[in-house]
Amino acid sequence: MNFFLSKSIKIEVLNSTVPFYTYKDEEYEYFYFDTSDYPPPDPMINLMAGLDLLKKSNQKLIMINHKLPLAVLPKIQNDFVFNYEELENGFVK
C-alpha cells in the first residue's frame, strides 16, 4: 500500500472517522481507507461513507481492515460488486 499512498491525495469524506485517500490511473479512480487498528463500529461507518463516494463505474473503494466485514456484505451485495484478499499480516483488503 505504500505505493498507493505515495501516489494519492488525502480527501475529506463526510461522516468518516479515519483518513481517506484517492488515486487515479488510466482506468480507475480509487478511494482508500484503513480501519485495521479501529474497533467497531468504525470499520462499518467508514465503509458506508466510502461507498457513498462511488458514483461512476470506473471508481473503486479499497478498505484495509482487521477482518472481513461480514455483517455489512449482505446489505451491499445487490448494489456493489466486491472481492477481498487476505494480506500477509492477517488483515483483509
N, C-alpha and C positions, 0 to 999 in steps of 0.2 A: 504494500500500500504506500510505501514511501514515494514511489514514482508518481502515483496518483496525487498524493498531497503536494508534491513538489511542482506539479503542473496545474494545480487547482486554485480556485479563488474562494475565500470564505464568504458565505452569504448569510443573510438573516432569514430565518424561516419562522413564520407565525406559529406560536404555541410550542415551539421546540424548547428543549431543556439542555441540549448539547450543541456543539458547533456543527454546522453543515457546510459542505464544500461543493463546488461544481467544477466540471471539467468537460471540454468539448473536444472531440476528434472529428475526423471526416464523416463519420457515420452517425454518432450518437452524442447526446448531451447527458452526462452523468451527474447525479446528485449522490453525495456520500455522507454518512454519519457513522459514528462508533459509539455504541452503548454497552460495550463489553464489560466496562467497570461500573455500570449503573444497575441498581436493583429495580425490580418492578415498582411502579408502573412506567418508569422512564422509557424502556425499550418500546412498549406499545404506543405511548404518547408520541414519541419521535417517529415511529414508523407511520402512524396515521398522518402526522404533519408532513412527512416526506412524500407520502402517496398523494397528498393534495398538490404537490408540485408537478405531478405528471399530467401534462395537458396534451402532449403530442406523442405520436407513435415512435418517434426517434429518441425518446427520453427514457432513462433507466435510473433506478434507485438502488444504491448499494448500501446495505446495512451490515455492520460488524456487531455481533452480539455474542454473549457467553453461551447461548444455546438457541436452537431454532424456536421462534415464537409461535408455537403450536396453537395457542388459543386464538390468535388473530387470523391464521391461514384460512379456515373455513369462511370467515367473514369477507375475505377479499378475493377468493378463488373465482368468483363469477365475473369480476371486473379487471383482474390483473393476472398476467402470466408470471409465475415466479419459479425460481430454482434456487438451490443452495449448494454450498460447498463447505465441507469441513476443513478447517485450516490446521496446519501442523501444531499450533499452540492450543488446540482444543476448541477454539472459538468457531463460529459459523459465519459465513459470508453469504 
